[in-house]
Amino acid sequence: MSSSVLYKLWIKNKYALLFLSPWFVGVLIFGLIPMVVSLYLSFTTYNMFEAPTWTGLDNYAEILTNDTRFLQSLKVTILYVFIGVPLQLAMAFLLALVLNRGLWGLSLFRAMFYVPSLLGPSVAIAILWRQIFGSEGLFNHVTGIFGIAPKSWVADPTTSLYTLIVLLIWQFGSPMIIFLAGLKQVPQDLYESASMDGAGAVSKFFHITFPMLTPILLFNLIMQVINAFQAFTSAFIVGGGEGGAMDSTLFYTLYLYIRAFNQFEMGYASALAWLLLIIIAFFTYMLFVSSKKWVHYES
């Protein structure tokens, strides 16, 4: 592109570019530059107190071949994502269907169901969750009615991860609102035509409602998978910052934090961060590939 063309574009769009310049500066300073630095550090040994030492692929080789805690953190995180996200979306979808029926006080219920998404993930909610499922928490009072012996559900390695999964499911408000907006866009004449052909409620759901909402489902699925892979606060608080008993709540991001800020291995932590990016990109790509078989568009 010649300089004259660039000059004309600048004259034509100078005010727009001027107002956009704070965003460009922010992306450059807080996004692109840190990413480039992190990528460089992932090939070094760096403890923040000495100059980085280039080690090539040593960090990646150590992670993939000798780091058992990495494998544990990956296992815990994948379980969290593959169990929690489908249940969260199922809850969100179910409540969106209920709220779409034109109930009295719809706006009030919609706001109430959205509150958990506004509150979490946060330190306060994580502390509250630890108290609820603790040895003297509310959950033990409820299970005690059925004769179940009290225990600390967040300290037991067989149940601690599932308490965090319940917390993830509880924060269903954001995908619920998106599902509800999608339901409002389904053409009513499709339901009327189906009724004239004798279709029942179940048939309408599987042949009209669900196919029309599959693009919304794909969007929610991708967003929630990405968010779940990056979960940190709840695991940090519930697990005491170390991954809990037998590393049962050692999320990937928590392990990355431990290597970076507890052990000051910034180069190693940077390599973990870039591997996380690759993992998230892989699962996102697989969702897009599989969507060709189950996502239906109006066209």
C-alpha positions in Angstrom: 0.0 0.0 0.0 1.5 3.3 -1.1 2.1 6.2 1.3 -0.5 8.4 -0.4 -3.2 5.8 0.2 -2.2 5.5 3.8 -2.3 9.3 4.2 -5.8 9.4 2.7 -7.0 6.7 5.0 -5.5 8.6 8.0 -7.2 11.9 6.9 -10.5 10.1 6.5 -10.4 8.2 9.7 -8.1 10.2 11.9 -10.8 11.1 14.5 -11.9 7.5 14.8 -8.3 6.3 15.2 -7.7 9.0 17.7 -10.6 7.9 19.9 -9.5 4.2 19.4 -5.9 4.9 20.3 -6.4 4.2 24.1 -7.7 0.8 23.2 -4.8 0.1 20.9 -2.3 1.2 23.5 -4.0 -1.0 26.1 -3.9 -4.0 23.9 -0.2 -3.4 23.1 1.0 -2.8 26.7 -1.2 -5.3 28.5 -1.7 -7.9 25.8 0.7 -8.3 23.0 3.9 -7.3 24.8 3.3 -9.5 27.8 2.5 -12.4 25.5 5.7 -12.0 23.5 7.7 -11.8 26.8 5.9 -14.8 28.2 6.7 -16.8 25.1 10.4 -15.9 25.4 10.5 -16.7 29.1 9.0 -20.1 28.4 12.3 -21.1 26.8 14.4 -19.9 29.7 15.1 -20.4 33.4 14.0 -17.3 35.2 13.4 -16.7 38.9 12.7 -12.9 38.8 16.0 -12.2 40.8 18.5 -13.1 38.1 18.6 -12.6 34.3 16.8 -15.2 32.3 19.0 -18.1 31.0 18.1 -19.6 27.7 17.4 -23.4 28.0 15.4 -24.0 24.8 12.7 -26.7 25.0 13.9 -28.0 28.4 10.8 -26.6 30.3 8.4 -28.2 27.9 10.3 -31.5 28.0 10.3 -31.5 31.8 6.5 -30.7 31.9 5.5 -33.4 29.4 7.8 -36.2 30.6 8.7 -35.8 34.3 6.1 -33.6 36.0 3.6 -35.7 37.8 1.8 -32.7 39.3 1.2 -31.3 35.8 -0.5 -34.6 34.9 -2.6 -34.4 38.0 -3.6 -30.8 37.5 -4.6 -31.6 33.9 -6.6 -34.6 35.0 -8.4 -32.6 37.7 -9.1 -29.7 35.3 -10.4 -31.9 32.5 -12.8 -33.7 35.0 -14.0 -30.3 36.2 -14.7 -29.1 32.7 -16.2 -32.3 31.3 -18.5 -32.9 34.2 -19.3 -29.3 35.3 -19.8 -27.5 32.0 -22.5 -30.0 30.6 -24.4 -30.0 33.9 -24.2 -26.2 34.1 -25.5 -25.8 30.5 -28.2 -28.3 31.1 -29.4 -26.4 34.2 -29.2 -23.1 32.3 -31.2 -24.6 29.4 -33.8 -26.1 31.6 -34.5 -22.9 33.5 -34.5 -20.8 30.3 -37.2 -23.1 28.9 -39.2 -22.6 32.2 -38.8 -18.8 32.2 -39.7 -18.6 28.5 -43.2 -19.8 29.2 -44.3 -16.3 30.3 -44.5 -16.9 34.0 -45.6 -14.2 36.4 -42.7 -12.1 37.7 -40.4 -13.3 34.9 -38.1 -10.3 35.3 -37.7 -10.9 39.0 -36.9 -14.6 38.6 -34.5 -13.8 35.7 -32.6 -11.3 37.9 -32.5 -13.8 40.9 -31.1 -16.6 38.8 -28.5 -14.3 37.3 -27.2 -13.1 40.7 -24.8 -16.1 41.2 -23.0 -15.2 37.9 -22.6 -11.7 39.1 -21.2 -12.8 42.5 -18.7 -15.4 41.3 -16.2 -16.5 40.9 -15.0 -14.4 43.8 -13.1 -14.8 47.0 -16.1 -14.2 49.2 -18.2 -16.8 47.4 -15.3 -19.3 47.6 -15.0 -18.7 51.3 -18.8 -19.1 51.7 -18.6 -22.4 49.8 -15.8 -23.7 52.0 -17.9 -23.0 55.0 -21.1 -24.6 53.6 -19.3 -27.8 52.8 -17.0 -27.8 55.8 -17.2 -30.1 58.8 -19.7 -27.9 60.6 -21.3 -26.4 57.5 -24.9 -26.2 56.3 -24.5 -29.2 54.0 -23.8 -31.6 56.9 -26.9 -30.4 58.7 -28.9 -31.3 55.6 -27.3 -34.7 55.1 -27.5 -35.4 58.8 -31.3 -35.6 58.4 -30.8 -38.7 56.2 -28.3 -40.3 58.7 -25.1 -39.4 56.8 -22.1 -39.0 59.0 -20.8 -35.4 59.0 -17.4 -34.7 57.4 -15.5 -31.9 55.7 -16.6 -32.4 52.1 -14.0 -29.9 50.9 -11.1 -31.7 52.7 -12.1 -35.2 51.6 -10.1 -36.0 48.4 -13.0 -38.1 47.1 -15.5 -35.3 47.2 -13.6 -32.0 47.2 -13.6 -31.6 43.4 -17.3 -32.2 43.2 -18.0 -29.4 45.6 -16.3 -27.1 43.1 -18.3 -28.6 40.3 -21.5 -27.8 42.2 -20.2 -24.2 42.5 -19.7 -24.1 38.8 -23.2 -25.4 38.1 -24.6 -22.8 40.5 -23.2 -20.0 38.4 -25.5 -20.8 35.5 -27.0 -17.3 35.1 -25.0 -16.0 32.2 -25.6 -19.0 29.8 -29.3 -19.0 31.0 -29.8 -15.4 29.8 -28.2 -16.2 26.4 -30.4 -19.3 26.0 -33.5 -17.2 27.0 -32.6 -14.6 24.4 -32.3 -17.4 21.8 -35.7 -18.9 22.7 -37.2 -15.5 22.1 -35.9 -15.5 18.5 -37.5 -18.9 17.5 -40.3 -18.1 15.0 -43.7 -18.8 16.5 -45.1 -19.8 13.1 -42.9 -23.0 13.2 -44.8 -24.1 16.4 -48.1 -23.2 14.9 -47.4 -25.2 11.8 -46.2 -28.1 13.9 -49.4 -28.0 16.0 -51.5 -28.1 12.8 -49.6 -31.2 11.8 -50.4 -32.8 15.2 -47.0 -32.5 16.8 -46.9 -32.7 20.6 -44.7 -30.8 23.0 -41.9 -33.3 23.0 -41.8 -33.4 19.2 -41.7 -29.6 19.0 -38.8 -29.5 21.4 -36.6 -32.0 19.5 -37.6 -30.9 15.9 -37.9 -27.1 16.4 -36.6 -25.7 19.7 -33.4 -27.7 20.2 -32.3 -27.5 16.5 -32.9 -23.7 16.4 -30.9 -23.3 19.6 -27.9 -25.4 18.6 -25.9 -22.3 17.5 -26.5 -20.7 20.9 -25.6 -24.0 22.6 -22.3 -24.0 20.6 -21.5 -20.5 21.7 -22.3 -21.2 25.4 -20.3 -24.4 25.3 -17.2 -22.8 23.9 -17.3 -19.8 26.3 -17.9 -22.0 29.4 -15.2 -24.5 28.4 -12.7 -21.7 28.0 -13.8 -20.2 31.4 -13.7 -23.5 33.2 -10.2 -24.3 32.0 -9.1 -21.0 33.5 -10.9 -21.4 36.8 -8.6 -20.4 39.7 -10.2 -18.6 42.6 -12.5 -21.3 43.9 -9.7 -23.9 43.8 -7.2 -21.6 45.5 -9.5 -20.8 48.4 -11.1 -24.2 48.9 -7.8 -26.1 48.5 -5.8 -23.7 50.7 -3.7 -22.5 47.8 -1.9 -25.9 47.5 -4.3 -28.1 45.7 -6.1 -29.7 48.6 -5.7 -33.2 50.0 -3.8 -35.5 47.6 -4.0 -32.6 45.0 -7.7 -33.4 44.5 -8.4 -29.7 43.7 -5.1 -28.9 41.9 -6.5 -27.0 39.0 -4.1 -26.3 36.1 -4.1 -22.5 36.7 -3.5 -23.1 40.4 -0.5 -25.3 39.6 0.8 -22.6 37.3 0.4 -20.1 40.1 2.3 -22.3 42.5 5.2 -22.7 40.1 5.3 -18.9 39.4 4.7 -17.2 42.7 5.4 -19.9 45.3 8.5 -21.4 43.7 9.5 -18.3 41.5 9.9 -20.5 38.4 8.7 -17.9 35.9 10.1 -19.6 32.9 8.5 -22.9 33.8 5.2 -21.2 34.6 5.3 -19.4 31.2 5.7 -22.8 29.5 2.7 -24.0 31.5 0.7 -21.0 30.3 1.5 -21.6 26.7 0.6 -25.3 27.0 -2.7 -24.2 28.5 -3.3 -22.0 25.5 -2.7 -25.0 23.2 -5.0 -27.2 25.2 -7.8 -24.7 25.1 -7.3 -24.1 21.4 -7.4 -27.9 20.8 -10.7 -28.4 22.6 -12.2 -25.3 21.0 -11.1 -26.6 17.6 -12.7 -30.0 18.3 -16.0 -28.3 19.3 -16.0 -26.4 16.0 -15.2 -29.6 14.0 -17.9 -31.6 15.8 -20.4 -28.7 15.4 -20.8 -29.6 11.7 -22.7 -32.7 12.7 -25.1 -31.3 15.3 -25.4 -27.5 14.9 -28.1 -26.4 12.5 -28.4 -22.9 11.0 -31.5 -21.4 9.5 -29.9 -21.2 6.1 
